[in-house]
Amino acid sequence: MVVLGSAVLALLLTLDDSSIPEPASGSFSCLILLSTVGMMFLVSATDLLLVFVSLELVSISSFILAGYERANPKSNEGSLKYFIFGAFSSAVMAYGISLFYGATGGTTLIAVRALGPLALTGLLFILVGFGFKAALAPMHFWVPDAYEGAPTPVTAFLSVAPKIAALGALARLLAALIPAASVDLGNLLSILCCLTMTVGNFVALFQRNVKRLLAYSSIAQAGYIVIGVVTGDAMGIQGILIYSFVYVAMNIGAFAVAIALANDRRGASPSAHARLDGARHGGPSGLDAADPYDLDSFDGLASRSLPAALAMTFFLLSLAGIPPLAGFFGKFYLIGSAVGTAHYGLAVAAVVNSVVSVYYYMSISYRMFFVSPRKGARAPRIGICLYATAALALAVTLFFGILPHRLAAWAQLSAKFLP
């Protein structure tokens, strides 16, 4: 349901984004749906062959989506990097599956508990494939360029759905089917978790482009979710489900506001049917020379559109884990599971990284409320689809932050279906 919701919100963003040529909207939607199908298979798979085929369906669709703006050099560069890293990780994962098959005599993961050295080696190679798709450090190098060059609805989609699907499958693998503690992978996963959170948050401090900033933020968010995989207990699994749900809302909501500002800066109409002539012909004509996603687009937003500034602030505060928003509730479950299973270092690392993230998230809010708008700036014209997406995301962020018990009950019920 979380993956499907991500796809629906991403397609809503597309209707009011000027970077997707209208004649190509059919093939674009088809790619989103194919990727979604792959992710839904992925989170349900208990056989490594189905896991591999599902990941490849997601990857191939994502490669094309990342390079959808063919006339944009950044889009081509990001897509090529994505493809090269993806091909390498797929080869490593396929080799790992072959080792696992050779050691166990099958590819099914049901009732597998004791693994020998060969099967454990195969499992480590398989972890590389999941790490690439979830953008865990140090397998994250493709993320900033791919996210910056891709059309923004694609960036929003890739920043949540594939990451959640890969981590969901990893949770099934290492929390329910082959517990990480039983194969001594806990320490390795803890290191990857801390490294991912730290790299994502500290590199985000130096970003000037909001898409790159949110790209590194998404890397850090993946690190938080991995805490639930490391702990592997009931609270950790529930934390993964809860945080994945709220992460979709707060991240796509932030992208909706960013798209509205970029459209306005490029002079695009917010109408679902109005497209830039340059976008229709695959070219950049009609765009400002300046980067429409530069952080200075947020300067003085509160004086131009207070609702948009408040909504963006709520999304950023939730991403930082500030109560009483939904992001705090998700992090509370994840950090609580770390404390409950005596992973105190992991809990401290998550808290410290959350504090660091407050700086770059609030730097955007500072620009919106305390920096004068640039000369000629006007109130952004927000299309109906962007407005609906942001409003729905804001409602989820506020409602499940103030009344989290319903979401917790759903997560507790869903966790019982693993594996």
Secondary structure, 3 states (H helix, E strand, C coil): CHHHHHHHHHHHHHHCCCCCCHHHHHHHHHHHHHHHHHHHHHCCCCEHHHHHHHHHHHHHHHHHHHCCCCCCHHHHHHHHHHHHHHHHHHHHHHHHHHHHHHHHCCCECCCCCCCCHHHHHHHHHHHHHHHHHHCCCCCCCCHHHHHHHCCHHHHHHHHHHHHHHHHHHHHHHHHHHCCHHHHCCHHHHHHHHHHHHHHHHHHHCCCCEHHHHHHHHHHHHHHHHHHHHHHCCHHHHHHHHHHHHHHHHHHHHHHHHHHHHHHHHCCCCCCCCCCCHHHHCCCCCCCCCCCCCEHHHHCCHHHHCHHHHHHHHHHHHHHHCCCCCHHHHHHHHHHHHHHHCCCHHHHHHHHHHHHHHHHHHHHHHHHHHHCCCCCCCCCCCCCHHHHHHHHHHHHHHHHHHHCCHHHHHHHHHHHCCCC
